[in-house]
Amino acid sequence: MTALTNVLSVRDVGLSFAGVTAIDGVSFDVGPAELLAVIGPNGAGKTSVFNVLSGVYRPQRGAVRFLGEPILGLRPHRIAAMGLARTFQNVELFHNLTVLDNLMLGRHHHFRYGTLAAAAWLGRARREELAARAQVEEIIDFLDLAAWRRHPVRLLPYGIQKRVELGRALAMEPKLLLLDEPVAGMNLEETEDMARFVLDIRDDLGIPLVLVDHDMGLVMDLADRVLVLDFGRQVALGTPAEVQRDPKVIEAYLGES
Ligand SMILES: Nc1ncnc2c1ncn2[C@@H]1O[C@H](COP(=O)(O)OP(=O)(O)OP(=O)(O)O)[C@@H](O)[C@H]1O
């Protein structure tokens, strides 16, 4: 039985593609308001884990429970609607729409509309959904986005675009947030800002997070626990201090750099 206190429970997941093993026996839990980081060298299986959790890949073996419910085999939009939200390595927003409109779309889980359909849908939303609007305004305040709220996303600096993407995921009112390389390509100041928002999400909003990133300093500073993968296998799982002194980790990953 999955302990009810765990938001996410992953058991012995195995995934391969035509003979290539992407994930080989990975098991971990995410507790309430916990920040778990997943690290590992290139090709270790980090993105594949995210794709399994969000329903993009279906593993050949194992089990995943989200809020106590089995989710393997559910389609991505169903899993998202259950409250598992995700950001992507590359910014995935409607670049011609404003910050406000991108967040409104996030509120309604409508990710796959073209810009025109999205704009038409928003017309209805504006009339009908004042409550949604109030919630989105709260997110804009929370992420310090007020100065950009009416700007089309394409005009914004990269670091702000990443923050809007985070805002869109928050607009889904997630029960768990997956962040795929949230600081990739950011300068120091943008990285520090993002780190602060990630911690605020955990501490002020109480939303648990799973984060993949190559920035080792960030991961060790932020994470409650760290899962280390190498060639799809689970090398270690523990606190940043435990993981950093684990010889298997040093050999597999830290020793590289
Ligand atoms: N759709 C796919 N088809 C075939 N092989 C895949 C697919 N997705 C992942 N793989 C393989 O699975 C392994 C793990 O890849 P994955 O992208 O999950 O690693 P990663 O840790 O996210 O790497 P990176 O840090 O480079 O993003 C790799 O060998 C990769 O080539």
The ligand as an ORCA input file, in Angstrom:
! r2SCAN-3c Opt
* xyz 0 1
  N      11.765      8.531    -27.620
  C      12.925      7.860    -27.527
  N      13.300      6.951    -28.461
  C      14.464      6.281    -28.350
  N      15.334      6.430    -27.321
  C      15.029      7.315    -26.371
  C      13.809      8.088    -26.406
  N      13.772      8.886    -25.301
  C      14.907      8.638    -24.619
  N      15.655      7.698    -25.252
  C      16.948      7.152    -24.809
  O      16.841      6.880    -23.435
  C      18.036      7.235    -22.758
  C      17.725      8.258    -21.676
  O      17.403      9.511    -22.290
  P      16.846     10.780    -21.499
  O      16.551     11.823    -22.521
  O      15.744     10.360    -20.610
  O      18.128     11.194    -20.637
  P      18.405     12.551    -19.840
  O      19.006     12.152    -18.544
  O      17.177     13.387    -19.811
  O      19.511     13.238    -20.756
  P      19.873     14.801    -20.963
  O      20.541     15.251    -19.703
  O      20.839     14.752    -22.114
  O      18.594     15.530    -21.281
  C      18.985      7.747    -23.822
  O      19.820      6.683    -24.221
  C      18.073      8.162    -24.931
  O      18.715      8.090    -26.187
*
